[in-house]
Amino acid sequence: MATQSTDAVRSPSLLGDGWLAALCLSRTLIACNFIVYAACLPVLQREWGMTATAAGSIASAFQLCYGTSLLVASWLADRVGARNVFRVSVIACALAMILFATLARSYHTGLVLYALVGASQGGAYTTAIMLIADRYPRTRRGGAMGWFLGAASLGYALALLLIGAALPLGGYPLAFALTAGATALGCVLAFAMLQRTPNTVHRKAEHAPFAAAVLRNRKAVLLISGYTAHSWELLGLWAWTPAFLAAALAMSGSAAIAAAEFGAYLSAGLHMTGLVSSLSMGALSDRLGRRTVLIAMAGTSAACSLLFGWTVAWPIVLVVALGAVYSFTAIGDSSVLSTATTEAVDPAHLGSTLAIRSMLGFGAGAVAPLAFGAVLDATNVTDTAPTAWGWAFATLGIGGIIATGCALALRRELPTDRPRRLS
């Protein structure tokens, strides 16, 4: 099948392209299910009788199944087309989230059904990256990728606002129901939006097998490694930040349910900084080069990981201020890593490359919440609310340090190598 030209879309404004706007809106709604468990975690730990390790295992099961689905969906997309895989995936995603909202009422049902939610939606992420890479030229791709990933941050914030309002009214069952409804609406929009989108399958050159095109490609290997370390830090952060903020509020004297509610609201605000970060850093990398932005974001987020957990007893204003910087930098390299990966490999191998990246990245992201919970249990008194969070967050800093090293190892970009904005 013929390849769609990447020079086809050169509109003055990315948002003026209705295709990207629709994709981003659907991503915002679908992303609500990614954060629902973390936002409800302070309440779920109490009502489901979970230790921090058990609580972390549900987040880890979600990430592990999500990573597996990304692996399978990305591999399939190279063979049957990204659009086809995307459309099937969003149907499965809506059904799985409805089942979770309806039936998850204990640790064991939550573990199985939230894992099913993760397994259902891998085809709505890497396939979208492939569709964006096909549609936008290199000079505008970072900005387009930033809008797509920023839309997810907006979805996390939207979910946290819905959950913060739902918890005091109907508890976690109402929170689950609202996010399931948002997810289903996003899936319907995505399915309809892709109705007229071409399903492109790139031809593979006979002289360029996958091992030579990707595994022996120094830049691709460094970007995959950096993404893996980035995922460890970011997914661990997302899984535990609402609970950490609830603990910080509780230490300041808030009641448990109020702390959980306002912890969700504060987390929503932090995700809005992630939205700004994705939009601005993707576009900035179009001007300054990918390597420069990757080094700045990964290095700063690593420093935040090493500090953030020790601030639990600080004034809440300072905790939130540092959390905003942490959130901004931890996700700031996401769109840049994805954009750089689409530029580092041949389009015919992009799906398989993203498959390997997903397996490693979300595999690391699956282990991170569990490791965080285990360290949290080990450094606090059993059967009491955690008060020592520093060592647990420090485990996430390992990922930030490795991601910084991978960015530094990338070759310096020449001015002619850097993507430029179209005049």
PAVO-40093 format. One line per 3 residues: number of its first residue (from 1); their letters; for each residue y, x negated, z negated of C-alpha. Coordinates in steps of 0.1 Angstrom, whole numbers. Layout:
N
NUM	a	Y:X:Z  ...
//
This chain:
423
1	mat	0:0:0  35:-13:8  55:-29:-19
4	qst	88:-12:-28  117:-36:-23  133:-49:-55
7	dav	166:-49:-36  165:-11:-32  184:-2:-62
10	rsp	219:-18:-65  240:11:-80  272:1:-99
13	sll	258:15:-131  222:14:-143  227:46:-162
16	gdg	240:61:-130  205:58:-117  189:91:-127
19	wla	154:76:-125  161:51:-153  180:76:-174
22	alc	149:100:-173  125:72:-181  146:61:-211
25	lsr	149:97:-224  111:101:-222  106:68:-239
28	tli	130:78:-268  110:110:-274  75:93:-271
31	acn	86:65:-294  89:90:-323  52:87:-331
34	fiv	54:49:-335  74:51:-367  62:84:-383
37	yaa	36:67:-405  58:39:-417  86:63:-425
40	clp	63:85:-446  45:56:-462  61:58:-497
43	vlq	50:95:-499  16:89:-483  7:61:-506
46	rew	12:84:-536  -4:116:-521  -33:98:-504
49	gmt	-39:74:-533  -36:42:-512  -32:6:-523
52	ata	-8:-15:-502  -38:-31:-485  -52:3:-476
55	ags	-18:15:-464  -15:-16:-442  -49:-10:-427
58	ias	-37:23:-411  -8:5:-395  -31:-23:-384
61	afq	-56:2:-369  -28:18:-349  -16:-15:-336
64	lcy	-51:-28:-328  -60:3:-308  -26:3:-291
67	gts	-31:-33:-281  -65:-25:-267  -51:4:-247
70	llv	-24:-18:-234  -50:-43:-222  -70:-17:-204
73	asw	-40:1:-189  -24:-30:-177  -56:-42:-160
76	lad	-60:-9:-143  -24:-8:-131  -30:-38:-109
79	rvg	-59:-19:-93  -49:17:-91  -11:15:-95
82	arn	13:17:-125  25:52:-119  -10:67:-119
85	vfr	-20:50:-151  14:60:-167  9:97:-159
88	vsv	-26:99:-173  -16:81:-204  13:104:-214
91	iac	-11:134:-213  -35:117:-237  -6:106:-259
94	ala	7:142:-264  -28:155:-272  -35:127:-297
97	mil	-3:131:-316  -8:169:-319  -43:162:-334
100	fat	-28:137:-359  -1:161:-370  -26:189:-375
103	lar	-55:172:-391  -44:139:-409  -45:148:-446
106	syh	-62:119:-463  -66:81:-460  -97:84:-438
109	tgl	-85:111:-415  -52:93:-412  -69:61:-404
112	vly	-90:76:-376  -64:99:-361  -35:74:-362
115	alv	-58:49:-345  -64:75:-318  -27:79:-313
118	gas	-24:42:-308  -53:42:-283  -38:69:-262
121	qgg	-5:55:-252  -8:19:-240  -4:32:-204
124	ayt	31:44:-211  45:9:-219  34:-20:-197
127	tai	32:3:-167  68:12:-172  77:-25:-173
130	mli	59:-29:-139  77:1:-125  111:-14:-136
133	adr	101:-48:-121  93:-31:-88  125:-11:-87
136	ypr	152:-35:-98  162:-69:-85  162:-100:-107
139	trr	200:-99:-111  198:-65:-128  164:-65:-143
142	gga	173:-77:-177  198:-49:-181  173:-23:-169
145	mgw	146:-36:-193  171:-36:-221  179:1:-216
148	flg	142:9:-216  134:-10:-247  166:2:-264
151	aas	155:37:-257  125:31:-280  148:19:-308
154	lgy	167:51:-304  134:70:-307  126:52:-339
157	ala	160:61:-353  156:97:-342  122:100:-358
160	lll	135:85:-391  163:110:-392  139:139:-385
163	iga	115:126:-412  143:120:-437  153:156:-434
166	alp	117:169:-433  102:152:-464  122:171:-490
169	lgg	117:204:-471  80:204:-461  66:170:-471
172	ypl	48:147:-447  30:176:-428  64:189:-416
175	afa	74:153:-407  42:149:-387  48:182:-369
178	lta	84:174:-359  75:140:-344  45:155:-326
181	gat	68:180:-310  92:153:-299  64:132:-285
184	alg	49:161:-265  83:169:-250  88:132:-239
187	cvl	53:132:-223  61:163:-203  94:148:-191
190	afa	77:115:-182  50:133:-162  76:153:-142
193	mlq	100:123:-137  73:103:-120  64:131:-96
196	rtp	83:114:-67  80:78:-78  59:57:-54
199	ntv	26:44:-67  26:7:-56  -4:-15:-56
202	hrk	5:-52:-48  -18:-72:-25  -33:-103:-41
205	aeh	-31:-135:-21  -65:-150:-16  -53:-185:-24
208	apf	-37:-175:-58  -64:-165:-83  -54:-153:-117
211	aaa	-63:-185:-135  -40:-206:-113  -13:-180:-111
214	vlr	-10:-173:-148  -32:-194:-171  -21:-227:-155
217	nrk	15:-215:-153  33:-233:-181  62:-208:-183
220	avl	39:-178:-184  18:-193:-212  49:-201:-233
223	lis	63:-166:-228  29:-150:-237  27:-172:-268
226	gyt	63:-164:-278  56:-127:-273  25:-129:-296
229	ahs	45:-146:-324  74:-122:-319  50:-92:-322
232	wel	36:-105:-354  71:-106:-369  85:-74:-354
235	lgl	55:-51:-359  51:-62:-395  88:-56:-401
238	waw	87:-21:-386  56:-12:-406  70:-21:-440
241	tpa	108:-19:-438  110:18:-448  88:11:-479
244	fla	109:-20:-488  142:-1:-485  127:28:-506
247	aal	117:1:-532  152:-14:-532  167:21:-537
250	ams	143:29:-565  152:-3:-583  188:8:-581
253	gsa	178:40:-600  170:66:-572  141:90:-578
256	aia	109:83:-558  113:112:-533  150:105:-528
259	aae	143:68:-523  117:77:-496  142:101:-479
262	fga	171:77:-480  149:48:-471  141:66:-439
265	yls	177:72:-432  186:35:-438  157:24:-416
268	agl	171:47:-389  204:29:-391  186:-4:-387
271	hmt	168:8:-356  202:17:-341  211:-20:-344
274	glv	179:-26:-325  191:-2:-298  224:-22:-295
277	ssl	204:-55:-295  181:-45:-267  209:-32:-245
280	smg	232:-62:-251  207:-91:-251  189:-79:-219
283	als	223:-78:-201  234:-111:-217  203:-128:-205
286	drl	213:-118:-169  244:-139:-174  235:-168:-197
289	grr	198:-172:-188  166:-161:-206  160:-193:-226
292	tvl	194:-194:-243  191:-158:-256  154:-163:-267
295	iam	163:-193:-288  192:-176:-306  173:-144:-313
298	agt	140:-159:-325  156:-186:-346  179:-161:-365
301	saa	151:-136:-371  129:-163:-385  156:-172:-410
304	csl	160:-135:-419  122:-131:-425  123:-159:-450
307	lfg	152:-144:-469  150:-106:-466  122:-99:-491
310	wtv	140:-118:-519  169:-94:-517  151:-63:-531
313	awp	172:-63:-563  205:-71:-546  232:-44:-542
316	ivl	219:-20:-515  250:-26:-493  240:-63:-490
319	vva	204:-55:-484  213:-31:-456  238:-56:-441
322	lga	212:-84:-440  186:-59:-427  210:-50:-398
325	vys	211:-87:-388  173:-89:-392  167:-58:-371
328	fta	191:-69:-344  176:-104:-339  139:-94:-344
331	igd	140:-71:-314  167:-89:-295  142:-110:-276
334	ssv	119:-81:-266  136:-72:-234  142:-108:-225
337	lst	106:-118:-230  95:-89:-208  120:-96:-181
340	att	112:-133:-180  75:-125:-178  80:-103:-147
343	eav	98:-133:-131  73:-160:-141  42:-145:-123
346	dpa	34:-130:-89  37:-92:-89  1:-89:-79
349	hlg	-9:-104:-112  17:-88:-134  -5:-61:-147
352	stl	-33:-86:-157  -7:-109:-173  7:-80:-193
355	air	-28:-71:-203  -34:-105:-218  0:-105:-234
358	sml	-6:-71:-249  -40:-81:-263  -26:-111:-280
361	gfg	7:-96:-290  -5:-63:-304  -36:-80:-319
364	aga	-12:-102:-339  9:-71:-346  -22:-53:-359
367	vap	-30:-80:-384  6:-85:-396  9:-53:-416
370	laf	-25:-58:-432  -16:-94:-441  17:-83:-454
373	gav	1:-56:-476  -25:-81:-489  2:-106:-499
376	lda	22:-78:-515  -8:-68:-536  -15:-104:-546
379	tnv	20:-111:-557  26:-79:-577  10:-62:-608
382	tdt	-19:-38:-598  -12:-1:-600  26:-5:-603
385	apt	53:-2:-577  59:-36:-560  90:-55:-571
388	awg	82:-89:-555  86:-87:-517  97:-122:-508
391	waf	63:-138:-501  51:-108:-480  81:-110:-457
394	atl	77:-148:-455  44:-142:-438  64:-126:-410
397	gig	86:-156:-407  57:-177:-395  59:-156:-362
400	gii	96:-162:-359  92:-199:-363  65:-201:-336
403	atg	85:-179:-312  115:-202:-316  93:-232:-308
406	cal	80:-215:-276  116:-207:-265  127:-243:-271
409	alr	97:-256:-251  108:-236:-220  125:-258:-194
412	rel	163:-257:-194  175:-234:-167  198:-247:-140
415	ptd	229:-227:-131  212:-217:-99  181:-205:-118
418	rpr	201:-180:-139  202:-144:-128  238:-132:-121
421	rls	254:-98:-122  261:-83:-87  297:-83:-79
//
